[in-house]
Amino acid sequence: MAKKAVASLQKGAGKGYAKVIKMTKSPKTGAFTFQESVVPNEMVKDFYKK
């Protein structure tokens, strides 16, 4: 079953947005952290370039 946040993106104007998750490694501890965001489809590649 999909989470409510993801399921609500599939209705109406929400189809123009995507939920993206970026994994980054901390240089200090070496632990991985995850950054989640909901961005317009046109901005997905820009989100990963940062």
mmCIF entry with sequence, helices, sheets and N, C-alpha, C, O atoms, coordinates in Angstrom:
data_MODEL
# 
_entry.id   MODEL 
# 
_entity.id                         1 
_entity.type                       polymer 
_entity.pdbx_number_of_molecules   1 
# 
_entity_poly.entity_id                      1 
_entity_poly.type                           'polypeptide(L)' 
_entity_poly.nstd_linkage                   no 
_entity_poly.nstd_monomer                   no 
_entity_poly.pdbx_seq_one_letter_code       MAKKAVASLQKGAGKGYAKVIKMTKSPKTGAFTFQESVVPNEMVKDFYKK 
_entity_poly.pdbx_seq_one_letter_code_can   MAKKAVASLQKGAGKGYAKVIKMTKSPKTGAFTFQESVVPNEMVKDFYKK 
_entity_poly.pdbx_strand_id                 A 
# 
loop_
_entity_poly_seq.entity_id 
_entity_poly_seq.num 
_entity_poly_seq.mon_id 
_entity_poly_seq.hetero 
1 1  MET n 
1 2  ALA n 
1 3  LYS n 
1 4  LYS n 
1 5  ALA n 
1 6  VAL n 
1 7  ALA n 
1 8  SER n 
1 9  LEU n 
1 10 GLN n 
1 11 LYS n 
1 12 GLY n 
1 13 ALA n 
1 14 GLY n 
1 15 LYS n 
1 16 GLY n 
1 17 TYR n 
1 18 ALA n 
1 19 LYS n 
1 20 VAL n 
1 21 ILE n 
1 22 LYS n 
1 23 MET n 
1 24 THR n 
1 25 LYS n 
1 26 SER n 
1 27 PRO n 
1 28 LYS n 
1 29 THR n 
1 30 GLY n 
1 31 ALA n 
1 32 PHE n 
1 33 THR n 
1 34 PHE n 
1 35 GLN n 
1 36 GLU n 
1 37 SER n 
1 38 VAL n 
1 39 VAL n 
1 40 PRO n 
1 41 ASN n 
1 42 GLU n 
1 43 MET n 
1 44 VAL n 
1 45 LYS n 
1 46 ASP n 
1 47 PHE n 
1 48 TYR n 
1 49 LYS n 
1 50 LYS n 
# 
_struct_asym.id          A 
_struct_asym.entity_id   1 
# 
loop_
_struct_conf.conf_type_id 
_struct_conf.id 
_struct_conf.pdbx_PDB_helix_id 
_struct_conf.beg_label_comp_id 
_struct_conf.beg_label_asym_id 
_struct_conf.beg_label_seq_id 
_struct_conf.pdbx_beg_PDB_ins_code 
_struct_conf.end_label_comp_id 
_struct_conf.end_label_asym_id 
_struct_conf.end_label_seq_id 
_struct_conf.pdbx_end_PDB_ins_code 
_struct_conf.beg_auth_comp_id 
_struct_conf.beg_auth_asym_id 
_struct_conf.beg_auth_seq_id 
_struct_conf.end_auth_comp_id 
_struct_conf.end_auth_asym_id 
_struct_conf.end_auth_seq_id 
_struct_conf.pdbx_PDB_helix_class 
_struct_conf.details 
_struct_conf.pdbx_PDB_helix_length 
HELX_P HELX_P1 AA1 LYS A 4  ? SER A 8  ? LYS A 4  SER A 8  1 ? 5 
HELX_P HELX_P2 AA2 GLY A 12 ? GLY A 16 ? GLY A 12 GLY A 16 5 ? 5 
HELX_P HELX_P3 AA3 ASN A 41 ? MET A 43 ? ASN A 41 MET A 43 5 ? 3 
HELX_P HELX_P4 AA4 VAL A 44 ? LYS A 49 ? VAL A 44 LYS A 49 1 ? 6 
# 
_struct_conf_type.id          HELX_P 
_struct_conf_type.criteria    ? 
_struct_conf_type.reference   ? 
# 
_struct_sheet.id               AA1 
_struct_sheet.type             ? 
_struct_sheet.number_strands   2 
_struct_sheet.details          ? 
# 
_struct_sheet_order.sheet_id     AA1 
_struct_sheet_order.range_id_1   1 
_struct_sheet_order.range_id_2   2 
_struct_sheet_order.offset       ? 
_struct_sheet_order.sense        anti-parallel 
# 
loop_
_struct_sheet_range.sheet_id 
_struct_sheet_range.id 
_struct_sheet_range.beg_label_comp_id 
_struct_sheet_range.beg_label_asym_id 
_struct_sheet_range.beg_label_seq_id 
_struct_sheet_range.pdbx_beg_PDB_ins_code 
_struct_sheet_range.end_label_comp_id 
_struct_sheet_range.end_label_asym_id 
_struct_sheet_range.end_label_seq_id 
_struct_sheet_range.pdbx_end_PDB_ins_code 
_struct_sheet_range.beg_auth_comp_id 
_struct_sheet_range.beg_auth_asym_id 
_struct_sheet_range.beg_auth_seq_id 
_struct_sheet_range.end_auth_comp_id 
_struct_sheet_range.end_auth_asym_id 
_struct_sheet_range.end_auth_seq_id 
AA1 1 TYR A 17 ? LYS A 25 ? TYR A 17 LYS A 25 
AA1 2 PHE A 32 ? PRO A 40 ? PHE A 32 PRO A 40 
# 
loop_
_atom_site.group_PDB 
_atom_site.id 
_atom_site.type_symbol 
_atom_site.label_atom_id 
_atom_site.label_alt_id 
_atom_site.label_comp_id 
_atom_site.label_asym_id 
_atom_site.label_entity_id 
_atom_site.label_seq_id 
_atom_site.pdbx_PDB_ins_code 
_atom_site.Cartn_x 
_atom_site.Cartn_y 
_atom_site.Cartn_z 
_atom_site.occupancy 
_atom_site.B_iso_or_equiv 
_atom_site.pdbx_formal_charge 
_atom_site.auth_seq_id 
_atom_site.auth_comp_id 
_atom_site.auth_asym_id 
_atom_site.auth_atom_id 
_atom_site.pdbx_PDB_model_num 
ATOM 1   N N  . MET A 1 1  ? 0.842  -1.173 0.000   1.00 0.00 ? 1  MET A N  1 
ATOM 2   C CA . MET A 1 1  ? 0.000  0.000  0.000   1.00 0.00 ? 1  MET A CA 1 
ATOM 3   C C  . MET A 1 1  ? 0.889  1.239  0.000   1.00 0.00 ? 1  MET A C  1 
ATOM 4   O O  . MET A 1 1  ? 1.855  1.316  0.758   1.00 0.00 ? 1  MET A O  1 
ATOM 5   N N  . ALA A 1 2  ? 0.563  2.194  -0.841  1.00 0.00 ? 2  ALA A N  1 
ATOM 6   C CA . ALA A 1 2  ? 1.362  3.408  -0.961  1.00 0.00 ? 2  ALA A CA 1 
ATOM 7   C C  . ALA A 1 2  ? 1.093  4.334  0.218   1.00 0.00 ? 2  ALA A C  1 
ATOM 8   O O  . ALA A 1 2  ? -0.003 4.359  0.779   1.00 0.00 ? 2  ALA A O  1 
ATOM 9   N N  . LYS A 1 3  ? 2.115  5.088  0.573   1.00 0.00 ? 3  LYS A N  1 
ATOM 10  C CA . LYS A 1 3  ? 1.931  6.077  1.626   1.00 0.00 ? 3  LYS A CA 1 
ATOM 11  C C  . LYS A 1 3  ? 0.993  7.166  1.121   1.00 0.00 ? 3  LYS A C  1 
ATOM 12  O O  . LYS A 1 3  ? 0.866  7.383  -0.084  1.00 0.00 ? 3  LYS A O  1 
ATOM 13  N N  . LYS A 1 4  ? 0.346  7.841  2.051   1.00 0.00 ? 4  LYS A N  1 
ATOM 14  C CA . LYS A 1 4  ? -0.635 8.852  1.683   1.00 0.00 ? 4  LYS A CA 1 
ATOM 15  C C  . LYS A 1 4  ? 0.005  9.994  0.891   1.00 0.00 ? 4  LYS A C  1 
ATOM 16  O O  . LYS A 1 4  ? -0.608 10.502 -0.048  1.00 0.00 ? 4  LYS A O  1 
ATOM 17  N N  . ALA A 1 5  ? 1.225  10.407 1.249   1.00 0.00 ? 5  ALA A N  1 
ATOM 18  C CA . ALA A 1 5  ? 1.876  11.511 0.553   1.00 0.00 ? 5  ALA A CA 1 
ATOM 19  C C  . ALA A 1 5  ? 2.136  11.158 -0.899  1.00 0.00 ? 5  ALA A C  1 
ATOM 20  O O  . ALA A 1 5  ? 1.952  11.998 -1.780  1.00 0.00 ? 5  ALA A O  1 
ATOM 21  N N  . VAL A 1 6  ? 2.557  9.942  -1.162  1.00 0.00 ? 6  VAL A N  1 
ATOM 22  C CA . VAL A 1 6  ? 2.833  9.512  -2.526  1.00 0.00 ? 6  VAL A CA 1 
ATOM 23  C C  . VAL A 1 6  ? 1.539  9.331  -3.293  1.00 0.00 ? 6  VAL A C  1 
ATOM 24  O O  . VAL A 1 6  ? 1.457  9.704  -4.463  1.00 0.00 ? 6  VAL A O  1 
ATOM 25  N N  . ALA A 1 7  ? 0.537  8.772  -2.662  1.00 0.00 ? 7  ALA A N  1 
ATOM 26  C CA . ALA A 1 7  ? -0.739 8.531  -3.326  1.00 0.00 ? 7  ALA A CA 1 
ATOM 27  C C  . ALA A 1 7  ? -1.423 9.843  -3.694  1.00 0.00 ? 7  ALA A C  1 
ATOM 28  O O  . ALA A 1 7  ? -2.089 9.914  -4.727  1.00 0.00 ? 7  ALA A O  1 
ATOM 29  N N  . SER A 1 8  ? -1.277 10.879 -2.878  1.00 0.00 ? 8  SER A N  1 
ATOM 30  C CA . SER A 1 8  ? -1.922 12.146 -3.183  1.00 0.00 ? 8  SER A CA 1 
ATOM 31  C C  . SER A 1 8  ? -1.267 12.843 -4.365  1.00 0.00 ? 8  SER A C  1 
ATOM 32  O O  . SER A 1 8  ? -1.891 13.707 -4.982  1.00 0.00 ? 8  SER A O  1 
ATOM 33  N N  . LEU A 1 9  ? -0.033 12.495 -4.697  1.00 0.00 ? 9  LEU A N  1 
ATOM 34  C CA . LEU A 1 9  ? 0.633  13.103 -5.850  1.00 0.00 ? 9  LEU A CA 1 
ATOM 35  C C  . LEU A 1 9  ? 0.096  12.562 -7.167  1.00 0.00 ? 9  LEU A C  1 
ATOM 36  O O  . LEU A 1 9  ? 0.336  13.167 -8.212  1.00 0.00 ? 9  LEU A O  1 
ATOM 37  N N  . GLN A 1 10 ? -0.619 11.448 -7.151  1.00 0.00 ? 10 GLN A N  1 
ATOM 38  C CA . GLN A 1 10 ? -1.104 10.828 -8.374  1.00 0.00 ? 10 GLN A CA 1 
ATOM 39  C C  . GLN A 1 10 ? -2.438 11.403 -8.843  1.00 0.00 ? 10 GLN A C  1 
ATOM 40  O O  . GLN A 1 10 ? -2.944 11.000 -9.890  1.00 0.00 ? 10 GLN A O  1 
ATOM 41  N N  . LYS A 1 11 ? -3.012 12.333 -8.090  1.00 0.00 ? 11 LYS A N  1 
ATOM 42  C CA . LYS A 1 11 ? -4.319 12.883 -8.438  1.00 0.00 ? 11 LYS A CA 1 
ATOM 43  C C  . LYS A 1 11 ? -4.168 14.300 -8.995  1.00 0.00 ? 11 LYS A C  1 
ATOM 44  O O  . LYS A 1 11 ? -3.365 15.084 -8.490  1.00 0.00 ? 11 LYS A O  1 
ATOM 45  N N  . GLY A 1 12 ? -4.917 14.619 -10.006 1.00 0.00 ? 12 GLY A N  1 
ATOM 46  C CA . GLY A 1 12 ? -5.029 15.980 -10.527 1.00 0.00 ? 12 GLY A CA 1 
ATOM 47  C C  . GLY A 1 12 ? -3.707 16.637 -10.870 1.00 0.00 ? 12 GLY A C  1 
ATOM 48  O O  . GLY A 1 12 ? -2.910 16.090 -11.632 1.00 0.00 ? 12 GLY A O  1 
ATOM 49  N N  . ALA A 1 13 ? -3.474 17.821 -10.300 1.00 0.00 ? 13 ALA A N  1 
ATOM 50  C CA . ALA A 1 13 ? -2.290 18.625 -10.618 1.00 0.00 ? 13 ALA A CA 1 
ATOM 51  C C  . ALA A 1 13 ? -1.017 18.029 -10.026 1.00 0.00 ? 13 ALA A C  1 
ATOM 52  O O  . ALA A 1 13 ? 0.080  18.454 -10.387 1.00 0.00 ? 13 ALA A O  1 
ATOM 53  N N  . GLY A 1 14 ? -1.138 17.060 -9.133  1.00 0.00 ? 14 GLY A N  1 
ATOM 54  C CA . GLY A 1 14 ? 0.027  16.453 -8.512  1.00 0.00 ? 14 GLY A CA 1 
ATOM 55  C C  . GLY A 1 14 ? 0.877  15.640 -9.469  1.00 0.00 ? 14 GLY A C  1 
ATOM 56  O O  . GLY A 1 14 ? 2.005  15.283 -9.130  1.00 0.00 ? 14 GLY A O  1 
ATOM 57  N N  . LYS A 1 15 ? 0.372  15.338 -10.648 1.00 0.00 ? 15 LYS A N  1 
ATOM 58  C CA . LYS A 1 15 ? 1.138  14.558 -11.609 1.00 0.00 ? 15 LYS A CA 1 
ATOM 59  C C  . LYS A 1 15 ? 2.333  15.335 -12.139 1.00 0.00 ? 15 LYS A C  1 
ATOM 60  O O  . LYS A 1 15 ? 3.227  14.739 -12.740 1.00 0.00 ? 15 LYS A O  1 
ATOM 61  N N  . GLY A 1 16 ? 2.375  16.632 -11.937 1.00 0.00 ? 16 GLY A N  1 
ATOM 62  C CA . GLY A 1 16 ? 3.493  17.461 -12.381 1.00 0.00 ? 16 GLY A CA 1 
ATOM 63  C C  . GLY A 1 16 ? 4.634  17.484 -11.389 1.00 0.00 ? 16 GLY A C  1 
ATOM 64  O O  . GLY A 1 16 ? 5.632  18.170 -11.608 1.00 0.00 ? 16 GLY A O  1 
ATOM 65  N N  . TYR A 1 17 ? 4.500  16.738 -10.291 1.00 0.00 ? 17 TYR A N  1 
ATOM 66  C CA . TYR A 1 17 ? 5.514  16.726 -9.242  1.00 0.00 ? 17 TYR A CA 1 
ATOM 67  C C  . TYR A 1 17 ? 6.032  15.311 -9.007  1.00 0.00 ? 17 TYR A C  1 
ATOM 68  O O  . TYR A 1 17 ? 5.351  14.328 -9.298  1.00 0.00 ? 17 TYR A O  1 
ATOM 69  N N  . ALA A 1 18 ? 7.247  15.228 -8.475  1.00 0.00 ? 18 ALA A N  1 
ATOM 70  C CA . ALA A 1 18 ? 7.842  13.931 -8.167  1.00 0.00 ? 18 ALA A CA 1 
ATOM 71  C C  . ALA A 1 18 ? 8.477  14.005 -6.783  1.00 0.00 ? 18 ALA A C  1 
ATOM 72  O O  . ALA A 1 18 ? 9.037  15.030 -6.396  1.00 0.00 ? 18 ALA A O  1 
ATOM 73  N N  . LYS A 1 19 ? 8.382  12.911 -6.052  1.00 0.00 ? 19 LYS A N  1 
ATOM 74  C CA . LYS A 1 19 ? 9.048  12.809 -4.760  1.00 0.00 ? 19 LYS A CA 1 
ATOM 75  C C  . LYS A 1 19 ? 10.432 12.225 -5.015  1.00 0.00 ? 19 LYS A C  1 
ATOM 76  O O  . LYS A 1 19 ? 10.551 11.121 -5.546  1.00 0.00 ? 19 LYS A O  1 
ATOM 77  N N  . VAL A 1 20 ? 11.481 12.959 -4.638  1.00 0.00 ? 20 VAL A N  1 
ATOM 78  C CA . VAL A 1 20 ? 12.847 12.520 -4.902  1.00 0.00 ? 20 VAL A CA 1 
ATOM 79  C C  . VAL A 1 20 ? 13.581 12.316 -3.580  1.00 0.00 ? 20 VAL A C  1 
ATOM 80  O O  . VAL A 1 20 ? 13.350 13.029 -2.604  1.00 0.00 ? 20 VAL A O  1 
ATOM 81  N N  . ILE A 1 21 ? 14.459 11.335 -3.574  1.00 0.00 ? 21 ILE A N  1 
ATOM 82  C CA . ILE A 1 21 ? 15.250 11.014 -2.385  1.00 0.00 ? 21 ILE A CA 1 
ATOM 83  C C  . ILE A 1 21 ? 16.718 10.993 -2.799  1.00 0.00 ? 21 ILE A C  1 
ATOM 84  O O  . ILE A 1 21 ? 17.094 10.323 -3.760  1.00 0.00 ? 21 ILE A O  1 
ATOM 85  N N  . LYS A 1 22 ? 17.540 11.735 -2.063  1.00 0.00 ? 22 LYS A N  1 
ATOM 86  C CA . LYS A 1 22 ? 18.965 11.821 -2.361  1.00 0.00 ? 22 LYS A CA 1 
ATOM 87  C C  . LYS A 1 22 ? 19.749 11.316 -1.157  1.00 0.00 ? 22 LYS A C  1 
ATOM 88  O O  . LYS A 1 22 ? 19.515 11.746 -0.028  1.00 0.00 ? 22 LYS A O  1 
ATOM 89  N N  . MET A 1 23 ? 20.679 10.402 -1.404  1.00 0.00 ? 23 MET A N  1 
ATOM 90  C CA . MET A 1 23 ? 21.503 9.858  -0.331  1.00 0.00 ? 23 MET A CA 1 
ATOM 91  C C  . MET A 1 23 ? 22.863 10.558 -0.349  1.00 0.00 ? 23 MET A C  1 
ATOM 92  O O  . MET A 1 23 ? 23.519 10.622 -1.389  1.00 0.00 ? 23 MET A O  1 
ATOM 93  N N  . THR A 1 24 ? 23.281 11.082 0.808   1.00 0.00 ? 24 THR A N  1 
ATOM 94  C CA . THR A 1 24 ? 24.572 11.746 0.914   1.00 0.00 ? 24 THR A CA 1 
ATOM 95  C C  . THR A 1 24 ? 25.360 11.127 2.055   1.00 0.00 ? 24 THR A C  1 
ATOM 96  O O  . THR A 1 24 ? 24.787 10.665 3.042   1.00 0.00 ? 24 THR A O  1 
ATOM 97  N N  . LYS A 1 25 ? 26.669 11.122 1.912   1.00 0.00 ? 25 LYS A N  1 
ATOM 98  C CA . LYS A 1 25 ? 27.538 10.560 2.937   1.00 0.00 ? 25 LYS A CA 1 
ATOM 99  C C  . LYS A 1 25 ? 28.190 11.700 3.708   1.00 0.00 ? 25 LYS A C  1 
ATOM 100 O O  . LYS A 1 25 ? 28.735 12.628 3.111   1.00 0.00 ? 25 LYS A O  1 
ATOM 101 N N  . SER A 1 26 ? 28.133 11.628 5.013   1.00 0.00 ? 26 SER A N  1 
ATOM 102 C CA . SER A 1 26 ? 28.721 12.651 5.858   1.00 0.00 ? 26 SER A CA 1 
ATOM 103 C C  . SER A 1 26 ? 30.241 12.499 5.852   1.00 0.00 ? 26 SER A C  1 
ATOM 104 O O  . SER A 1 26 ? 30.747 11.413 6.130   1.00 0.00 ? 26 SER A O  1 
ATOM 105 N N  . PRO A 1 27 ? 30.976 13.567 5.542   1.00 0.00 ? 27 PRO A N  1 
ATOM 106 C CA . PRO A 1 27 ? 32.442 13.462 5.538   1.00 0.00 ? 27 PRO A CA 1 
ATOM 107 C C  . PRO A 1 27 ? 33.020 13.302 6.948   1.00 0.00 ? 27 PRO A C  1 
ATOM 108 O O  . PRO A 1 27 ? 34.120 12.777 7.118   1.00 0.00 ? 27 PRO A O  1 
ATOM 109 N N  . LYS A 1 28 ? 32.280 13.752 7.939   1.00 0.00 ? 28 LYS A N  1 
ATOM 110 C CA . LYS A 1 28 ? 32.768 13.711 9.317   1.00 0.00 ? 28 LYS A CA 1 
ATOM 111 C C  . LYS A 1 28 ? 32.642 12.314 9.930   1.00 0.00 ? 28 LYS A C  1 
ATOM 112 O O  . LYS A 1 28 ? 33.601 11.792 10.498  1.00 0.00 ? 28 LYS A O  1 
ATOM 113 N N  . THR A 1 29 ? 31.449 11.710 9.813   1.00 0.00 ? 29 THR A N  1 
ATOM 114 C CA . THR A 1 29 ? 31.209 10.422 10.466  1.00 0.00 ? 29 THR A CA 1 
ATOM 115 C C  . THR A 1 29 ? 31.173 9.246  9.495   1.00 0.00 ? 29 THR A C  1 
ATOM 116 O O  . THR A 1 29 ? 31.334 8.098  9.908   1.00 0.00 ? 29 THR A O  1 
ATOM 117 N N  . GLY A 1 30 ? 30.964 9.522  8.212   1.00 0.00 ? 30 GLY A N  1 
ATOM 118 C CA . GLY A 1 30 ? 30.853 8.450  7.236   1.00 0.00 ? 30 GLY A CA 1 
ATOM 119 C C  . GLY A 1 30 ? 29.465 7.839  7.169   1.00 0.00 ? 30 GLY A C  1 
ATOM 120 O O  . GLY A 1 30 ? 29.240 6.901  6.403   1.00 0.00 ? 30 GLY A O  1 
ATOM 121 N N  . ALA A 1 31 ? 28.530 8.354  7.959   1.00 0.00 ? 31 ALA A N  1 
ATOM 122 C CA . ALA A 1 31 ? 27.165 7.835  7.953   1.00 0.00 ? 31 ALA A CA 1 
ATOM 123 C C  . ALA A 1 31 ? 26.396 8.415  6.760   1.00 0.00 ? 31 ALA A C  1 
ATOM 124 O O  . ALA A 1 31 ? 26.678 9.525  6.309   1.00 0.00 ? 31 ALA A O  1 
ATOM 125 N N  . PHE A 1 32 ? 25.433 7.660  6.263   1.00 0.00 ? 32 PHE A N  1 
ATOM 126 C CA . PHE A 1 32 ? 24.610 8.121  5.160   1.00 0.00 ? 32 PHE A CA 1 
ATOM 127 C C  . PHE A 1 32 ? 23.358 8.807  5.692   1.00 0.00 ? 32 PHE A C  1 
ATOM 128 O O  . PHE A 1 32 ? 22.763 8.355  6.671   1.00 0.00 ? 32 PHE A O  1 
ATOM 129 N N  . THR A 1 33 ? 22.964 9.893  5.047   1.00 0.00 ? 33 THR A N  1 
ATOM 130 C CA . THR A 1 33 ? 21.731 10.596 5.372   1.00 0.00 ? 33 THR A CA 1 
ATOM 131 C C  . THR A 1 33 ? 20.898 10.682 4.102   1.00 0.00 ? 33 THR A C  1 
ATOM 132 O O  . THR A 1 33 ? 21.427 10.640 2.992   1.00 0.00 ? 33 THR A O  1 
ATOM 133 N N  . PHE A 1 34 ? 19.594 10.804 4.282   1.00 0.00 ? 34 PHE A N  1 
ATOM 134 C CA . PHE A 1 34 ? 18.680 10.862 3.151   1.00 0.00 ? 34 PHE A CA 1 
ATOM 135 C C  . PHE A 1 34 ? 17.946 12.183 3.175   1.00 0.00 ? 34 PHE A C  1 
ATOM 136 O O  . PHE A 1 34 ? 17.437 12.604 4.214   1.00 0.00 ? 34 PHE A O  1 
ATOM 137 N N  . GLN A 1 35 ? 17.891 12.841 2.020   1.00 0.00 ? 35 GLN A N  1 
ATOM 138 C CA . GLN A 1 35 ? 17.187 14.101 1.884   1.00 0.00 ? 35 GLN A CA 1 
ATOM 139 C C  . GLN A 1 35 ? 16.007 13.869 0.952   1.00 0.00 ? 35 GLN A C  1 
ATOM 140 O O  . GLN A 1 35 ? 16.197 13.525 -0.215  1.00 0.00 ? 35 GLN A O  1 
ATOM 141 N N  . GLU A 1 36 ? 14.791 14.054 1.455   1.00 0.00 ? 36 GLU A N  1 
ATOM 142 C CA . GLU A 1 36 ? 13.579 13.854 0.669   1.00 0.00 ? 36 GLU A CA 1 
ATOM 143 C C  . GLU A 1 36 ? 12.968 15.203 0.326   1.00 0.00 ? 36 GLU A C  1 
ATOM 144 O O  . GLU A 1 36 ? 13.016 16.143 1.119   1.00 0.00 ? 36 GLU A O  1 
ATOM 145 N N  . SER A 1 37 ? 12.394 15.283 -0.866  1.00 0.00 ? 37 SER A N  1 
ATOM 146 C CA . SER A 1 37 ? 11.758 16.519 -1.286  1.00 0.00 ? 37 SER A CA 1 
ATOM 147 C C  . SER A 1 37 ? 10.744 16.218 -2.378  1.00 0.00 ? 37 SER A C  1 
ATOM 148 O O  . SER A 1 37 ? 10.863 15.219 -3.087  1.00 0.00 ? 37 SER A O  1 
ATOM 149 N N  . VAL A 1 38 ? 9.749  17.085 -2.511  1.00 0.00 ? 38 VAL A N  1 
ATOM 150 C CA . VAL A 1 38 ? 8.779  16.995 -3.592  1.00 0.00 ? 38 VAL A CA 1 
ATOM 151 C C  . VAL A 1 38 ? 9.056  18.184 -4.506  1.00 0.00 ? 38 VAL A C  1 
ATOM 152 O O  . VAL A 1 38 ? 8.922  19.337 -4.097  1.00 0.00 ? 38 VAL A O  1 
ATOM 153 N N  . VAL A 1 39 ? 9.444  17.893 -5.750  1.00 0.00 ? 39 VAL A N  1 
ATOM 154 C CA . VAL A 1 39 ? 9.838  18.944 -6.692  1.00 0.00 ? 39 VAL A CA 1 
ATOM 155 C C  . VAL A 1 39 ? 9.068  18.770 -7.999  1.00 0.00 ? 39 VAL A C  1 
ATOM 156 O O  . VAL A 1 39 ? 8.591  17.675 -8.298  1.00 0.00 ? 39 VAL A O  1 
ATOM 157 N N  . PRO A 1 40 ? 8.945  19.852 -8.782  1.00 0.00 ? 40 PRO A N  1 
ATOM 158 C CA . PRO A 1 40 ? 8.327  19.719 -10.104 1.00 0.00 ? 40 PRO A CA 1 
ATOM 159 C C  . PRO A 1 40 ? 9.152  18.797 -10.997 1.00 0.00 ? 40 PRO A C  1 
ATOM 160 O O  . PRO A 1 40 ? 10.367 18.696 -10.826 1.00 0.00 ? 40 PRO A O  1 
ATOM 161 N N  . ASN A 1 41 ? 8.515  18.137 -11.929 1.00 0.00 ? 41 ASN A N  1 
ATOM 162 C CA . ASN A 1 41 ? 9.205  17.184 -12.797 1.00 0.00 ? 41 ASN A CA 1 
ATOM 163 C C  . ASN A 1 41 ? 10.375 17.814 -13.545 1.00 0.00 ? 41 ASN A C  1 
ATOM 164 O O  . ASN A 1 41 ? 11.366 17.135 -13.812 1.00 0.00 ? 41 ASN A O  1 
ATOM 165 N N  . GLU A 1 42 ? 10.282 19.093 -13.886 1.00 0.00 ? 42 GLU A N  1 
ATOM 166 C CA . GLU A 1 42 ? 11.347 19.759 -14.623 1.00 0.00 ? 42 GLU A CA 1 
ATOM 167 C C  . GLU A 1 42 ? 12.587 19.980 -13.752 1.00 0.00 ? 42 GLU A C  1 
ATOM 168 O O  . GLU A 1 42 ? 13.681 20.164 -14.286 1.00 0.00 ? 42 GLU A O  1 
ATOM 169 N N  . MET A 1 43 ? 12.441 19.965 -12.430 1.00 0.00 ? 43 MET A N  1 
ATOM 170 C CA . MET A 1 43 ? 13.537 20.288 -11.516 1.00 0.00 ? 43 MET A CA 1 
ATOM 171 C C  . MET A 1 43 ? 14.224 19.056 -10.931 1.00 0.00 ? 43 MET A C  1 
ATOM 172 O O  . MET A 1 43 ? 15.113 19.198 -10.091 1.00 0.00 ? 43 MET A O  1 
ATOM 173 N N  . VAL A 1 44 ? 13.839 17.859 -11.350 1.00 0.00 ? 44 VAL A N  1 
ATOM 174 C CA . VAL A 1 44 ? 14.378 16.629 -10.767 1.00 0.00 ? 44 VAL A CA 1 
ATOM 175 C C  . VAL A 1 44 ? 15.881 16.525 -11.001 1.00 0.00 ? 44 VAL A C  1 
ATOM 176 O O  . VAL A 1 44 ? 16.625 16.217 -10.070 1.00 0.00 ? 44 VAL A O  1 
ATOM 177 N N  . LYS A 1 45 ? 16.337 16.773 -12.212 1.00 0.00 ? 45 LYS A N  1 
ATOM 178 C CA . LYS A 1 45 ? 17.767 16.675 -12.511 1.00 0.00 ? 45 LYS A CA 1 
ATOM 179 C C  . LYS A 1 45 ? 18.556 17.725 -11.746 1.00 0.00 ? 45 LYS A C  1 
ATOM 180 O O  . LYS A 1 45 ? 19.670 17.452 -11.299 1.00 0.00 ? 45 LYS A O  1 
ATOM 181 N N  . ASP A 1 46 ? 17.996 18.927 -11.588 1.00 0.00 ? 46 ASP A N  1 
ATOM 182 C CA . ASP A 1 46 ? 18.680 19.972 -10.835 1.00 0.00 ? 46 ASP A CA 1 
ATOM 183 C C  . ASP A 1 46 ? 18.819 19.594 -9.365  1.00 0.00 ? 46 ASP A C  1 
ATOM 184 O O  . ASP A 1 46 ? 19.810 19.950 -8.727  1.00 0.00 ? 46 ASP A O  1 
ATOM 185 N N  . PHE A 1 47 ? 17.836 18.875 -8.819  1.00 0.00 ? 47 PHE A N  1 
ATOM 186 C CA . PHE A 1 47 ? 17.887 18.458 -7.427  1.00 0.00 ? 47 PHE A CA 1 
ATOM 187 C C  . PHE A 1 47 ? 19.086 17.538 -7.178  1.00 0.00 ? 47 PHE A C  1 
ATOM 188 O O  . PHE A 1 47 ? 19.756 17.652 -6.151  1.00 0.00 ? 47 PHE A O  1 
ATOM 189 N N  . TYR A 1 48 ? 19.352 16.636 -8.112  1.00 0.00 ? 48 TYR A N  1 
ATOM 190 C CA . TYR A 1 48 ? 20.453 15.689 -7.946  1.00 0.00 ? 48 TYR A CA 1 
ATOM 191 C C  . TYR A 1 48 ? 21.812 16.307 -8.244  1.00 0.00 ? 48 TYR A C  1 
ATOM 192 O O  . TYR A 1 48 ? 22.829 15.779 -7.792  1.00 0.00 ? 48 TYR A O  1 
ATOM 193 N N  . LYS A 1 49 ? 21.863 17.405 -8.987  1.00 0.00 ? 49 LYS A N  1 
ATOM 194 C CA . LYS A 1 49 ? 23.134 18.061 -9.278  1.00 0.00 ? 49 LYS A CA 1 
ATOM 195 C C  . LYS A 1 49 ? 23.708 18.783 -8.067  1.00 0.00 ? 49 LYS A C  1 
ATOM 196 O O  . LYS A 1 49 ? 24.922 18.964 -7.975  1.00 0.00 ? 49 LYS A O  1 
ATOM 197 N N  . LYS A 1 50 ? 22.859 19.194 -7.144  1.00 0.00 ? 50 LYS A N  1 
ATOM 198 C CA . LYS A 1 50 ? 23.311 19.947 -5.960  1.00 0.00 ? 50 LYS A CA 1 
ATOM 199 C C  . LYS A 1 50 ? 24.209 19.114 -5.097  1.00 0.00 ? 50 LYS A C  1 
ATOM 200 O O  . LYS A 1 50 ? 24.681 19.584 -4.062  1.00 0.00 ? 50 LYS A O  1 
# 
